[in-house]
Amino acid sequence: MHLVHARLLAPVGRVVPPALADAVRARALPADAVEHVSVHPQSAGEVTVGVFSLAPGLAEAERRAAALLRRTVAREPALAGFTVLSVEVVLVPGPWWDAR
């Protein structure tokens, strides 16, 4: 399973809909391979949507999540005017990471 983070930006004066995770799940197709969706509001009108994907690889998980989020923003009335800023798997350094 891959966790893909999508960053959305709300129009000025708008807030993140409380049922955003439900809206994303409702727009998911079987081919999107979505296992779970989480929502984490940030500051300044940004929200991070976590899409847990069962896609076979990282690039495919990103592609499917991007399609899902763009489709959701385009078709969900509560998200009118929202912008998809980025959709990517976040690589987190761990004990194996050598930053030299």
N, C-alpha and C positions, 0 to 999 in steps of 0.2 A: 504494500500500500504506500502511496506517495501523498504527502501533504503539499498542496499548492496554495500559495497565498495570493489573493487578488486584492488589490487596493482600489477602492472606489472613492470618488470625491463627490460630495453633495453640493448642489447649487447653494449659493449664499442664502442664508435664512432658512434653509431646509434641514431637517433632522433625518437620521437613519430610521426607516420604518421598523417598528418593533418585531415584525414578523418576517424580516429579511431572509433568515435561514429557510423558513417555510417557502417563501417565494422562489428561492433558488432551487430547492428540492422539487418544487412543483413544475419547474421548467426543464428539469433534467430528463434526458432521454436514456433508454437502456444503454445506448452506445457511449454515453458520457462516462459510464463506469463509476458513478458517484456512490460512495459508501456512507459519507456523513458530511454535514456542512456546519461550520461554526462561524459566529460573527463576533468581532471585537471592535467596538467603536474606538476611534482614536480622537485626537484633538483636531481642531480647525476643519470640521466637516468631513474628515476622512474616516473610513471604516475598512477594516481588513476582514475579508471573507476567507475562511479556511475551507478548502475543498479536499476532502480525503478521497483519493482516487484509486481505483483498482486497475488502472491502465497498466499495460505491461512494462512501460519504461518512463523515465523522467520527462523526456521531450514530449511523449504522447500524452502524459498526464497534464502537462502545461497546455498543450494544444486543445485538449478536450475541455479543460476548465475554462480556458479563454473563450472558447465558443459558447459554453454554457453561460458565463457571466455576461458576455456581450448580448446574447439572446435574451437573458433575463432583464438587463437594463433597457433594451430596446422595446420589450413587450410588456413589462410590468408597469402599470400606471403609477404606482407609488414611487417608482424610480425615475420618473420623467425628469430629464435634465441632469441626471447623475452621469459621471464620466468614469470609465475604467482606466485607471492610471497605469497599472501593471498587473501581470499575471505570471508568477514564477515560483519554482521550487526554491526555497531559501536554503542555501548550503550553510550549515552551522559548523564552525570549527569544533573539533573534539580533541581528545588526547592524541590522536594520530596526526593532528595538524601541525606542521612545522612552518611557522611564519617567518623563518629566516630568509 
